[in-house]
Each structure stands twice: as C-alpha cells, then as structure tokens.
Amino acid sequence: MKILVVIKQVPDSTTNIKIRPDGEDIERSGIKMVVDPFDEFAIEQAVQLKEKRSDVESVTALIMGPARCSEALRTILAVGADDAIHLQDEAFEKLDELQVAATLGAVIKDGGYELVFRGKQEIDLDSGQLGPALAEALDWPHVGAATKFEPAEDGKSFTANRRIEGADERVEVRLPALVTCEKGLCEMRYPSLPNLMKAKRKPVKAMTAADVPGFAEITAGVGGSEMHQFAPPPQRPPGRILKGEAEETAKELVKLLREEAKAI
C-alpha cells in the first residue's frame, strides 16, 4: 500500500496578518509559516500506519507552493515520511481549489497511491473544499473529518469514525480512498534532532506544470474562479455606555437594539 499525504504551508495562527497595499494577497515577507495544523494529524496517522503494518510500502508527502514550502516538507520528512513531492511553478499560483484538486489528482493517479490523507481544512482560507474536490477528481470514496481510523487486517478496506450532529458516525470504506483528518485523530510527534538531520537526505521530487500529466487539459476543463481582493474585517465601532435611571436606559437600549443594531 502506498500512502500519500497532501500538506499545505500556512501562516502561523499567532502571526499578525497584514493585507498588501494592492489588496491581492497578505504580506508574506517576514511572517512565520508552518504546516497546517490539520495536516499534522494526517501525516502522523500515515506514519503510524507504516510503523504498525508491514503492507505499507511508503508514505509520501506532497505540497504545492513556492520554494519556501521546502521547510514544511523537511519537517514532515523528519516526522517519518519516506519521500516528498514539491509542485512548484508560477502556473500553479493562480489555480483555484478545484483546479488544484484536478492537478493533484493527476499526480496521485500517475504515482499509483491507494490511500490519501489530508487535513479537513486549511486555517488560512478555511474553506475545507480541497479534500472532497480531490476525492471527486480521483473518483474515490471520501471520509471527511475523521476522528478515528482503523485499517482492516487484509489492508483492502478500513473503518473510520466522524462526528455528526448529535452522534458519532462509523463507516466502512474500500481502498483506494481519501480521508480528511479532524483534530484529535492522533497527536503529531515532535521530530528529533537526528531525524531532522536524516530528513535532509530524503528524496524530494520537484515537479513543474510540464511534469503533471495532462496539466493544460486539466486546467482548461475545470472551470476556475479568481480571488479578486483581500480585505481586513471591518473595525468594530466603540462601545456605548448608557447612563441614567434603569427604566429609561432599558427603553433606550431596546430602541438601539431594534433601530441601530437590528438585533431585535
């Protein structure tokens, strides 16, 4: 069984985000970038499977993005991935999530992978579309936001748990399949210094748009959208303090809630 984990590099959640003057992106210079936290659960689950099962041939990490994404790949390789694929090309920068999914799907099909993990959503755009869209591009079954993963003894299927409103759903799925990982599925280990050094010697395959099978046809056949502008959320107006007798201030508060806040 060949496992692939799709990861993304995102701004650290504690970073102070600023919008570029042209409104086309955030200021990325000088900010700390990390592996998306939900993708950490995905890679840990994949590595644990490889450690426990002899039928897992390899764990490959895949990332799409500029040169700085190599830092994220090295972290994932230090955790236990065997090798990595880095999709790096200016042609990838304008793709929306459906086009990204189609592109990743072509790479995955060409590589012969049977099980794909990724985080349930990205903490930057926060859409959660890529996992289901990738499963659709692959024409594979998909389990979203899994909180438990148990492979069958024969390695041909698995059962997974996921939370739904008011219950815990348990499903059985045959491979090949895609699973998006929820917080709590497992806990990512901290890579040790020796493993960080070993990660530098693990193979990373660089791929451009020319290396993706049928890339021109893929992007032409999948309708795309365009991100027009980034903008910070509107600032909150300053709070108001109502003073006076309780009866009068209560009437004023109700009036404000109805006429200004439109809350009632």
C-alpha atoms as an extended CHARMM CRD file, in Angstrom:
* protein
*
       264  EXT
         1         1  MET       CA              0.0000000000        0.0000000000        0.0000000000  PROA      1               0.0000000000
         2         2  LYS       CA              1.3500000000        3.3950000000       -0.9990000000  PROA      2               0.0000000000
         3         3  ILE       CA              0.1340000000        6.3050000000        1.1220000000  PROA      3               0.0000000000
         4         4  LEU       CA              0.2550000000        9.9580000000        0.1360000000  PROA      4               0.0000000000
         5         5  VAL       CA             -0.3320000000       12.9170000000        2.4490000000  PROA      5               0.0000000000
         6         6  VAL       CA             -1.2810000000       16.2870000000        0.9490000000  PROA      6               0.0000000000
         7         7  ILE       CA              0.0060000000       19.1620000000        3.0810000000  PROA      7               0.0000000000
         8         8  LYS       CA             -0.0740000000       22.9420000000        2.9080000000  PROA      8               0.0000000000
         9         9  GLN       CA              2.1210000000       25.6420000000        4.4050000000  PROA      9               0.0000000000
        10        10  VAL       CA              0.1250000000       28.3970000000        6.1110000000  PROA      10              0.0000000000
        11        11  PRO       CA              0.8490000000       31.4390000000        8.2900000000  PROA      11              0.0000000000
        12        12  ASP       CA              1.2400000000       30.5940000000       11.9550000000  PROA      12              0.0000000000
        13        13  SER       CA             -2.0290000000       31.2160000000       13.8100000000  PROA      13              0.0000000000
        14        14  THR       CA             -0.2710000000       33.6780000000       16.1440000000  PROA      14              0.0000000000
        15        15  THR       CA              1.0450000000       35.7860000000       13.2510000000  PROA      15              0.0000000000
        16        16  ASN       CA             -0.1940000000       39.3570000000       12.8700000000  PROA      16              0.0000000000
        17        17  ILE       CA             -1.6870000000       39.2950000000        9.3620000000  PROA      17              0.0000000000
        18        18  LYS       CA             -1.4820000000       42.4170000000        7.2080000000  PROA      18              0.0000000000
        19        19  ILE       CA             -3.0150000000       42.9790000000        3.7790000000  PROA      19              0.0000000000
        20        20  ARG       CA             -0.7490000000       44.0930000000        0.9330000000  PROA      20              0.0000000000
        21        21  PRO       CA             -1.4200000000       47.6260000000       -0.3510000000  PROA      21              0.0000000000
        22        22  ASP       CA             -2.6650000000       46.2360000000       -3.6840000000  PROA      22              0.0000000000
        23        23  GLY       CA             -5.1870000000       44.0130000000       -1.8550000000  PROA      23              0.0000000000
        24        24  GLU       CA             -4.1880000000       40.9380000000       -3.8750000000  PROA      24              0.0000000000
        25        25  ASP       CA             -2.6080000000       38.9740000000       -1.0330000000  PROA      25              0.0000000000
        26        26  ILE       CA             -1.3520000000       39.1890000000        2.5250000000  PROA      26              0.0000000000
        27        27  GLU       CA              2.1310000000       40.4360000000        3.3830000000  PROA      27              0.0000000000
        28        28  ARG       CA              4.1480000000       37.2160000000        3.4070000000  PROA      28              0.0000000000
        29        29  SER       CA              7.6360000000       38.5950000000        3.9670000000  PROA      29              0.0000000000
        30        30  GLY       CA              8.8650000000       38.1320000000        7.5000000000  PROA      30              0.0000000000
        31        31  ILE       CA              5.9290000000       36.0810000000        8.7820000000  PROA      31              0.0000000000
        32        32  LYS       CA              6.2940000000       32.6170000000       10.2920000000  PROA      32              0.0000000000
        33        33  MET       CA              4.9790000000       29.8310000000        8.0800000000  PROA      33              0.0000000000
        34        34  VAL       CA              4.0790000000       26.3840000000        9.4150000000  PROA      34              0.0000000000
        35        35  VAL       CA              2.4970000000       23.1160000000        8.3270000000  PROA      35              0.0000000000
        36        36  ASP       CA             -1.2770000000       23.4390000000        8.5270000000  PROA      36              0.0000000000
        37        37  PRO       CA             -2.2880000000       22.0230000000       11.9480000000  PROA      37              0.0000000000
        38        38  PHE       CA             -4.9270000000       19.7180000000       10.4620000000  PROA      38              0.0000000000
        39        39  ASP       CA             -2.3210000000       18.2940000000        8.0540000000  PROA      39              0.0000000000
        40        40  GLU       CA             -0.1920000000       17.3690000000       11.0800000000  PROA      40              0.0000000000
        41        41  PHE       CA             -2.8670000000       14.8620000000       12.0960000000  PROA      41              0.0000000000
        42        42  ALA       CA             -2.8170000000       13.4780000000        8.5530000000  PROA      42              0.0000000000
        43        43  ILE       CA              0.9290000000       12.8610000000        8.4120000000  PROA      43              0.0000000000
        44        44  GLU       CA              1.0270000000       11.3800000000       11.9050000000  PROA      44              0.0000000000
        45        45  GLN       CA             -1.7570000000        8.9320000000       11.0420000000  PROA      45              0.0000000000
        46        46  ALA       CA              0.0880000000        7.8760000000        7.8920000000  PROA      46              0.0000000000
        47        47  VAL       CA              3.3900000000        7.3720000000        9.7140000000  PROA      47              0.0000000000
        48        48  GLN       CA              1.7160000000        5.3740000000       12.4860000000  PROA      48              0.0000000000
        49        49  LEU       CA              0.2130000000        3.0520000000        9.8610000000  PROA      49              0.0000000000
        50        50  LYS       CA              3.6360000000        2.4940000000        8.3190000000  PROA      50              0.0000000000
        51        51  GLU       CA              5.1400000000        1.7170000000       11.7240000000  PROA      51              0.0000000000
        52        52  LYS       CA              2.4080000000       -0.8140000000       12.5830000000  PROA      52              0.0000000000
        53        53  ARG       CA              1.8100000000       -2.5360000000        9.2430000000  PROA      53              0.0000000000
        54        54  SER       CA              4.2200000000       -4.3900000000        7.0020000000  PROA      54              0.0000000000
        55        55  ASP       CA              1.9710000000       -3.9480000000        3.9730000000  PROA      55              0.0000000000
        56        56  VAL       CA              2.5440000000       -0.1610000000        3.8910000000  PROA      56              0.0000000000
        57        57  GLU       CA              5.1810000000        0.2950000000        1.2260000000  PROA      57              0.0000000000
        58        58  SER       CA              5.8330000000        4.0240000000        1.6800000000  PROA      58              0.0000000000
        59        59  VAL       CA              4.4980000000        7.3640000000        2.9150000000  PROA      59              0.0000000000
        60        60  THR       CA              4.9330000000       10.3110000000        0.5340000000  PROA      60              0.0000000000
        61        61  ALA       CA              4.2590000000       13.9560000000        1.3770000000  PROA      61              0.0000000000
        62        62  LEU       CA              3.0250000000       16.2830000000       -1.3710000000  PROA      62              0.0000000000
        63        63  ILE       CA              2.9320000000       20.0680000000       -1.2860000000  PROA      63              0.0000000000
        64        64  MET       CA              2.1540000000       22.7500000000       -3.8560000000  PROA      64              0.0000000000
        65        65  GLY       CA              3.7560000000       26.1480000000       -3.4230000000  PROA      65              0.0000000000
        66        66  PRO       CA              6.8870000000       28.3120000000       -3.7580000000  PROA      66              0.0000000000
        67        67  ALA       CA             10.4330000000       27.4700000000       -2.6760000000  PROA      67              0.0000000000
        68        68  ARG       CA              9.7810000000       28.3170000000        0.9920000000  PROA      68              0.0000000000
        69        69  CYS       CA              7.4790000000       25.2630000000        1.2110000000  PROA      69              0.0000000000
        70        70  SER       CA             10.6070000000       23.0860000000        1.3310000000  PROA      70              0.0000000000
        71        71  GLU       CA             10.8040000000       23.9540000000        5.0450000000  PROA      71              0.0000000000
        72        72  ALA       CA              7.4110000000       22.3300000000        5.6310000000  PROA      72              0.0000000000
        73        73  LEU       CA              8.4640000000       19.2760000000        3.6480000000  PROA      73              0.0000000000
        74        74  ARG       CA             11.6090000000       18.8170000000        5.7290000000  PROA      74              0.0000000000
        75        75  THR       CA              9.5300000000       18.9200000000        8.9120000000  PROA      75              0.0000000000
        76        76  ILE       CA              7.1980000000       16.2570000000        7.5360000000  PROA      76              0.0000000000
        77        77  LEU       CA             10.1200000000       14.1000000000        6.3800000000  PROA      77              0.0000000000
        78        78  ALA       CA             11.6030000000       14.3460000000        9.8790000000  PROA      78              0.0000000000
        79        79  VAL       CA              8.3250000000       13.1240000000       11.3550000000  PROA      79              0.0000000000
        80        80  GLY       CA              8.5970000000        9.9400000000        9.3000000000  PROA      80              0.0000000000
        81        81  ALA       CA              7.5730000000       10.3950000000        5.6630000000  PROA      81              0.0000000000
        82        82  ASP       CA              9.8460000000        8.4560000000        3.2960000000  PROA      82              0.0000000000
        83        83  ASP       CA              9.9510000000       10.9600000000        0.4540000000  PROA      83              0.0000000000
        84        84  ALA       CA              8.2190000000       14.0610000000       -0.8540000000  PROA      84              0.0000000000
        85        85  ILE       CA              6.9020000000       15.7510000000       -3.9740000000  PROA      85              0.0000000000
        86        86  HSD       CA              7.1210000000       19.5250000000       -4.3570000000  PROA      86              0.0000000000
        87        87  LEU       CA              4.8960000000       21.0590000000       -7.0480000000  PROA      87              0.0000000000
        88        88  GLN       CA              6.4870000000       24.4240000000       -7.7630000000  PROA      88              0.0000000000
        89        89  ASP       CA              5.5960000000       26.5470000000      -10.7700000000  PROA      89              0.0000000000
        90        90  GLU       CA              4.1880000000       30.0230000000      -11.3840000000  PROA      90              0.0000000000
        91        91  ALA       CA              1.4140000000       28.3150000000      -13.3420000000  PROA      91              0.0000000000
        92        92  PHE       CA              0.0960000000       26.8660000000      -10.0730000000  PROA      92              0.0000000000
        93        93  GLU       CA             -0.2060000000       30.2140000000       -8.3120000000  PROA      93              0.0000000000
        94        94  LYS       CA             -3.4560000000       31.3060000000       -9.9940000000  PROA      94              0.0000000000
        95        95  LEU       CA             -5.2720000000       27.9790000000       -9.6430000000  PROA      95              0.0000000000
        96        96  ASP       CA             -8.3870000000       27.8410000000       -7.5020000000  PROA      96              0.0000000000
        97        97  GLU       CA             -9.1390000000       24.8400000000       -5.2810000000  PROA      97              0.0000000000
        98        98  LEU       CA            -10.9980000000       22.8630000000       -7.9530000000  PROA      98              0.0000000000
        99        99  GLN       CA             -8.0920000000       23.2790000000      -10.3570000000  PROA      99              0.0000000000
       100       100  VAL       CA             -5.6000000000       22.4280000000       -7.6190000000  PROA      100             0.0000000000
       101       101  ALA       CA             -7.5900000000       19.2770000000       -6.8690000000  PROA      101             0.0000000000
       102       102  ALA       CA             -7.5710000000       18.2620000000      -10.5210000000  PROA      102             0.0000000000
       103       103  THR       CA             -3.8130000000       18.8570000000      -10.7260000000  PROA      103             0.0000000000
       104       104  LEU       CA             -3.0890000000       16.8780000000       -7.5500000000  PROA      104             0.0000000000
       105       105  GLY       CA             -5.3990000000       14.1320000000       -8.7840000000  PROA      105             0.0000000000
       106       106  ALA       CA             -3.3340000000       13.7110000000      -11.9510000000  PROA      106             0.0000000000
       107       107  VAL       CA             -0.1210000000       13.3930000000       -9.9010000000  PROA      107             0.0000000000
       108       108  ILE       CA             -1.7180000000       10.8920000000       -7.4970000000  PROA      108             0.0000000000
       109       109  LYS       CA             -3.1000000000        8.7050000000      -10.2970000000  PROA      109             0.0000000000
       110       110  ASP       CA              0.2820000000        8.7000000000      -12.0180000000  PROA      110             0.0000000000
       111       111  GLY       CA              2.0210000000        7.6830000000       -8.7660000000  PROA      111             0.0000000000
       112       112  GLY       CA             -0.2000000000        4.6930000000       -8.0490000000  PROA      112             0.0000000000
       113       113  TYR       CA             -1.1930000000        5.6770000000       -4.4970000000  PROA      113             0.0000000000
       114       114  GLU       CA             -4.0200000000        3.8190000000       -2.7810000000  PROA      114             0.0000000000
       115       115  LEU       CA             -4.6990000000        5.9180000000        0.3150000000  PROA      115             0.0000000000
       116       116  VAL       CA             -4.5690000000        9.7070000000        0.6000000000  PROA      116             0.0000000000
       117       117  PHE       CA             -4.7060000000       11.6830000000        3.8380000000  PROA      117             0.0000000000
       118       118  ARG       CA             -5.0350000000       15.4200000000        4.2850000000  PROA      118             0.0000000000
       119       119  GLY       CA             -6.3130000000       17.8470000000        6.9140000000  PROA      119             0.0000000000
       120       120  LYS       CA            -10.0480000000       18.5720000000        6.9330000000  PROA      120             0.0000000000
       121       121  GLN       CA             -9.4400000000       22.2710000000        6.1520000000  PROA      121             0.0000000000
       122       122  GLU       CA             -6.7790000000       24.9500000000        5.8350000000  PROA      122             0.0000000000
       123       123  ILE       CA             -6.5550000000       27.5270000000        8.6050000000  PROA      123             0.0000000000
       124       124  ASP       CA             -5.7650000000       30.3510000000        6.1570000000  PROA      124             0.0000000000
       125       125  LEU       CA             -8.6200000000       30.2420000000        3.6110000000  PROA      125             0.0000000000
       126       126  ASP       CA            -10.6430000000       27.9420000000        5.9060000000  PROA      126             0.0000000000
       127       127  SER       CA            -12.7430000000       26.5220000000        3.0760000000  PROA      127             0.0000000000
       128       128  GLY       CA            -12.3360000000       22.7520000000        3.5150000000  PROA      128             0.0000000000
       129       129  GLN       CA            -13.0610000000       22.2330000000       -0.1970000000  PROA      129             0.0000000000
       130       130  LEU       CA             -9.8250000000       20.6510000000       -1.3610000000  PROA      130             0.0000000000
       131       131  GLY       CA            -10.2610000000       17.2290000000        0.2560000000  PROA      131             0.0000000000
       132       132  PRO       CA            -13.7210000000       16.4810000000       -1.1790000000  PROA      132             0.0000000000
       133       133  ALA       CA            -12.7750000000       18.0540000000       -4.5280000000  PROA      133             0.0000000000
       134       134  LEU       CA             -9.6610000000       15.8750000000       -4.7220000000  PROA      134             0.0000000000
       135       135  ALA       CA            -11.7050000000       12.7420000000       -3.9870000000  PROA      135             0.0000000000
       136       136  GLU       CA            -14.0650000000       13.7610000000       -6.7960000000  PROA      136             0.0000000000
       137       137  ALA       CA            -11.1400000000       14.3040000000       -9.1840000000  PROA      137             0.0000000000
       138       138  LEU       CA             -9.8280000000       10.8340000000       -8.3140000000  PROA      138             0.0000000000
       139       139  ASP       CA            -13.3410000000        9.2910000000       -8.4020000000  PROA      139             0.0000000000
       140       140  TRP       CA            -12.5960000000        7.7700000000       -4.9730000000  PROA      140             0.0000000000
       141       141  PRO       CA            -14.7660000000        7.4170000000       -1.8690000000  PROA      141             0.0000000000
       142       142  HSD       CA            -14.1180000000       10.0700000000        0.7540000000  PROA      142             0.0000000000
       143       143  VAL       CA            -14.4830000000       10.2100000000        4.5350000000  PROA      143             0.0000000000
       144       144  GLY       CA            -14.4890000000       13.7650000000        5.8610000000  PROA      144             0.0000000000
       145       145  ALA       CA            -13.2550000000       14.9730000000        9.2580000000  PROA      145             0.0000000000
       146       146  ALA       CA            -12.3060000000       11.5130000000       10.5450000000  PROA      146             0.0000000000
       147       147  THR       CA            -11.6820000000       11.1860000000       14.2840000000  PROA      147             0.0000000000
       148       148  LYS       CA            -10.6890000000        7.5050000000       14.2160000000  PROA      148             0.0000000000
       149       149  PHE       CA             -9.1000000000        5.3010000000       11.5500000000  PROA      149             0.0000000000
       150       150  GLU       CA             -8.7910000000        1.5060000000       11.6840000000  PROA      150             0.0000000000
       151       151  PRO       CA             -7.4670000000       -0.4540000000        8.6780000000  PROA      151             0.0000000000
       152       152  ALA       CA             -8.7800000000       -3.9610000000        8.0370000000  PROA      152             0.0000000000
       153       153  GLU       CA             -6.4240000000       -6.8960000000        8.5160000000  PROA      153             0.0000000000
       154       154  ASP       CA             -6.3000000000       -7.6020000000        4.7770000000  PROA      154             0.0000000000
       155       155  GLY       CA             -5.3290000000       -3.9800000000        4.0410000000  PROA      155             0.0000000000
       156       156  LYS       CA             -8.0780000000       -3.6210000000        1.4380000000  PROA      156             0.0000000000
       157       157  SER       CA            -10.5210000000       -1.5260000000        3.4640000000  PROA      157             0.0000000000
       158       158  PHE       CA            -10.8240000000        0.4950000000        6.6490000000  PROA      158             0.0000000000
       159       159  THR       CA            -13.3740000000        1.7750000000        9.1210000000  PROA      159             0.0000000000
       160       160  ALA       CA            -13.4500000000        5.4050000000       10.2010000000  PROA      160             0.0000000000
       161       161  ASN       CA            -15.3790000000        7.4530000000       12.7160000000  PROA      161             0.0000000000
       162       162  ARG       CA            -16.5140000000       11.0110000000       12.2330000000  PROA      162             0.0000000000
       163       163  ARG       CA            -18.6310000000       13.3410000000       14.3090000000  PROA      163             0.0000000000
       164       164  ILE       CA            -22.0520000000       14.3330000000       13.0440000000  PROA      164             0.0000000000
       165       165  GLU       CA            -24.7110000000       16.3880000000       14.7850000000  PROA      165             0.0000000000
       166       166  GLY       CA            -25.7710000000       14.5300000000       17.9040000000  PROA      166             0.0000000000
       167       167  ALA       CA            -23.9200000000       11.3070000000       17.0910000000  PROA      167             0.0000000000
       168       168  ASP       CA            -20.6930000000        9.5750000000       16.0900000000  PROA      168             0.0000000000
       169       169  GLU       CA            -20.8690000000        8.0150000000       12.6210000000  PROA      169             0.0000000000
       170       170  ARG       CA            -18.8680000000        4.8890000000       11.7650000000  PROA      170             0.0000000000
       171       171  VAL       CA            -18.3170000000        3.9470000000        8.1110000000  PROA      171             0.0000000000
       172       172  GLU       CA            -16.5320000000        1.1650000000        6.2460000000  PROA      172             0.0000000000
       173       173  VAL       CA            -14.7270000000        2.0470000000        3.0310000000  PROA      173             0.0000000000
       174       174  ARG       CA            -12.7600000000        0.0460000000        0.4870000000  PROA      174             0.0000000000
       175       175  LEU       CA             -9.4660000000        1.2940000000       -0.9420000000  PROA      175             0.0000000000
       176       176  PRO       CA             -8.4610000000        3.3440000000       -2.8270000000  PROA      176             0.0000000000
       177       177  ALA       CA             -9.9220000000        6.1880000000       -0.7820000000  PROA      177             0.0000000000
       178       178  LEU       CA             -9.2820000000        9.6510000000        0.6140000000  PROA      178             0.0000000000
       179       179  VAL       CA             -9.6040000000       10.6470000000        4.2750000000  PROA      179             0.0000000000
       180       180  THR       CA             -9.5690000000       14.1710000000        5.6880000000  PROA      180             0.0000000000
       181       181  CYS       CA             -8.4230000000       14.3460000000        9.2950000000  PROA      181             0.0000000000
       182       182  GLU       CA            -10.0710000000       16.0820000000       12.2240000000  PROA      182             0.0000000000
       183       183  LYS       CA             -8.4290000000       17.3720000000       15.3750000000  PROA      183             0.0000000000
       184       184  GLY       CA             -7.9990000000       14.5280000000       17.8550000000  PROA      184             0.0000000000
       185       185  LEU       CA             -7.4210000000       11.7560000000       15.2920000000  PROA      185             0.0000000000
       186       186  CYS       CA             -3.8920000000       11.4350000000       16.6810000000  PROA      186             0.0000000000
       187       187  GLU       CA             -1.2040000000       13.6570000000       18.1250000000  PROA      187             0.0000000000
       188       188  MET       CA              1.7600000000       14.6580000000       15.9930000000  PROA      188             0.0000000000
       189       189  ARG       CA              5.1350000000       13.7910000000       17.4400000000  PROA      189             0.0000000000
       190       190  TYR       CA              7.9700000000       16.2940000000       17.7040000000  PROA      190             0.0000000000
       191       191  PRO       CA             10.7500000000       15.4300000000       15.2360000000  PROA      191             0.0000000000
       192       192  SER       CA             14.0220000000       14.6510000000       16.9720000000  PROA      192             0.0000000000
       193       193  LEU       CA             17.3130000000       16.3050000000       16.0240000000  PROA      193             0.0000000000
       194       194  PRO       CA             18.7150000000       13.0910000000       14.4520000000  PROA      194             0.0000000000
       195       195  ASN       CA             15.5610000000       12.7360000000       12.3500000000  PROA      195             0.0000000000
       196       196  LEU       CA             15.7850000000       16.3810000000       11.2860000000  PROA      196             0.0000000000
       197       197  MET       CA             19.3030000000       15.6560000000       10.0410000000  PROA      197             0.0000000000
       198       198  LYS       CA             18.1750000000       12.4610000000        8.2710000000  PROA      198             0.0000000000
       199       199  ALA       CA             15.3570000000       14.4010000000        6.5960000000  PROA      199             0.0000000000
       200       200  LYS       CA             17.9200000000       16.4090000000        4.6570000000  PROA      200             0.0000000000
       201       201  ARG       CA             18.9750000000       13.2220000000        2.8670000000  PROA      201             0.0000000000
       202       202  LYS       CA             15.4960000000       12.0060000000        1.9860000000  PROA      202             0.0000000000
       203       203  PRO       CA             14.4490000000       12.4430000000       -1.6670000000  PROA      203             0.0000000000
       204       204  VAL       CA             12.2650000000       15.3780000000       -2.6940000000  PROA      204             0.0000000000
       205       205  LYS       CA             10.9490000000       15.2350000000       -6.2500000000  PROA      205             0.0000000000
       206       206  ALA       CA             10.4660000000       18.6770000000       -7.7890000000  PROA      206             0.0000000000
       207       207  MET       CA              7.6760000000       18.9290000000      -10.3620000000  PROA      207             0.0000000000
       208       208  THR       CA              6.5650000000       21.7740000000      -12.5990000000  PROA      208             0.0000000000
       209       209  ALA       CA              3.3920000000       22.1390000000      -14.6410000000  PROA      209             0.0000000000
       210       210  ALA       CA              5.1520000000       20.3890000000      -17.5230000000  PROA      210             0.0000000000
       211       211  ASP       CA              5.6020000000       17.2820000000      -15.3360000000  PROA      211             0.0000000000
       212       212  VAL       CA              1.9140000000       16.9790000000      -14.4450000000  PROA      212             0.0000000000
       213       213  PRO       CA              0.1900000000       14.5740000000      -16.8430000000  PROA      213             0.0000000000
       214       214  GLY       CA             -2.3060000000       16.4820000000      -18.9610000000  PROA      214             0.0000000000
       215       215  PHE       CA             -1.9740000000       19.7280000000      -16.9840000000  PROA      215             0.0000000000
       216       216  ALA       CA             -3.1240000000       22.0080000000      -19.8340000000  PROA      216             0.0000000000
       217       217  GLU       CA             -6.1940000000       19.8540000000      -20.4880000000  PROA      217             0.0000000000
       218       218  ILE       CA             -6.9490000000       19.5930000000      -16.7420000000  PROA      218             0.0000000000
       219       219  THR       CA             -6.9940000000       23.3230000000      -16.0900000000  PROA      219             0.0000000000
       220       220  ALA       CA             -8.8450000000       24.0440000000      -19.3180000000  PROA      220             0.0000000000
       221       221  GLY       CA            -11.5230000000       21.5080000000      -18.4630000000  PROA      221             0.0000000000
       222       222  VAL       CA            -12.1000000000       22.5930000000      -14.8660000000  PROA      222             0.0000000000
       223       223  GLY       CA            -13.7990000000       25.9510000000      -14.5280000000  PROA      223             0.0000000000
       224       224  GLY       CA            -11.8450000000       28.2660000000      -12.2720000000  PROA      224             0.0000000000
       225       225  SER       CA            -12.6000000000       31.2480000000      -10.1050000000  PROA      225             0.0000000000
       226       226  GLU       CA            -10.3850000000       34.1880000000       -9.2810000000  PROA      226             0.0000000000
       227       227  MET       CA             -9.5520000000       35.7510000000       -5.9410000000  PROA      227             0.0000000000
       228       228  HSD       CA            -10.2160000000       39.4260000000       -6.5350000000  PROA      228             0.0000000000
       229       229  GLN       CA             -9.2810000000       41.1230000000       -3.3010000000  PROA      229             0.0000000000
       230       230  PHE       CA             -8.2090000000       40.5740000000        0.2890000000  PROA      230             0.0000000000
       231       231  ALA       CA             -9.5100000000       42.9390000000        2.9340000000  PROA      231             0.0000000000
       232       232  PRO       CA             -9.3470000000       43.0470000000        6.7320000000  PROA      232             0.0000000000
       233       233  PRO       CA            -12.6260000000       42.6710000000        8.6260000000  PROA      233             0.0000000000
       234       234  PRO       CA            -14.3510000000       45.9790000000        9.3860000000  PROA      234             0.0000000000
       235       235  GLN       CA            -13.3670000000       47.5560000000       12.6640000000  PROA      235             0.0000000000
       236       236  ARG       CA            -15.8530000000       47.3310000000       15.4660000000  PROA      236             0.0000000000
       237       237  PRO       CA            -17.4270000000       50.6240000000       16.4520000000  PROA      237             0.0000000000
       238       238  PRO       CA            -16.6210000000       51.7300000000       20.0010000000  PROA      238             0.0000000000
       239       239  GLY       CA            -18.9710000000       50.5280000000       22.7130000000  PROA      239             0.0000000000
       240       240  ARG       CA            -21.6140000000       52.8170000000       24.1890000000  PROA      240             0.0000000000
       241       241  ILE       CA            -22.4400000000       53.2150000000       27.8640000000  PROA      241             0.0000000000
       242       242  LEU       CA            -25.9940000000       54.1720000000       28.7680000000  PROA      242             0.0000000000
       243       243  LYS       CA            -26.3790000000       56.1630000000       31.9360000000  PROA      243             0.0000000000
       244       244  GLY       CA            -29.4290000000       57.1670000000       33.9160000000  PROA      244             0.0000000000
       245       245  GLU       CA            -32.3720000000       55.5270000000       35.6190000000  PROA      245             0.0000000000
       246       246  ALA       CA            -32.8430000000       51.8050000000       34.9350000000  PROA      246             0.0000000000
       247       247  GLU       CA            -36.2800000000       52.2490000000       33.3440000000  PROA      247             0.0000000000
       248       248  GLU       CA            -35.1270000000       54.9440000000       30.9380000000  PROA      248             0.0000000000
       249       249  THR       CA            -31.8560000000       53.2070000000       29.9950000000  PROA      249             0.0000000000
       250       250  ALA       CA            -33.7680000000       49.9500000000       29.3690000000  PROA      250             0.0000000000
       251       251  LYS       CA            -36.0630000000       51.7500000000       26.9070000000  PROA      251             0.0000000000
       252       252  GLU       CA            -33.0670000000       53.3670000000       25.2060000000  PROA      252             0.0000000000
       253       253  LEU       CA            -31.2700000000       50.0130000000       24.9720000000  PROA      253             0.0000000000
       254       254  VAL       CA            -34.2750000000       48.3320000000       23.3350000000  PROA      254             0.0000000000
       255       255  LYS       CA            -34.5480000000       51.2100000000       20.8520000000  PROA      255             0.0000000000
       256       256  LEU       CA            -30.8600000000       50.9540000000       19.9390000000  PROA      256             0.0000000000
       257       257  LEU       CA            -31.0160000000       47.1890000000       19.5480000000  PROA      257             0.0000000000
       258       258  ARG       CA            -34.0160000000       47.4980000000       17.2470000000  PROA      258             0.0000000000
       259       259  GLU       CA            -33.1220000000       50.5390000000       15.1730000000  PROA      259             0.0000000000
       260       260  GLU       CA            -29.2990000000       50.5470000000       15.0450000000  PROA      260             0.0000000000
       261       261  ALA       CA            -28.0790000000       47.0370000000       15.7910000000  PROA      261             0.0000000000
       262       262  LYS       CA            -31.0970000000       45.4010000000       14.0750000000  PROA      262             0.0000000000
       263       263  ALA       CA            -30.7740000000       42.6540000000       16.6950000000  PROA      263             0.0000000000
       264       264  ILE       CA            -34.4500000000       42.5180000000       17.6220000000  PROA      264             0.0000000000
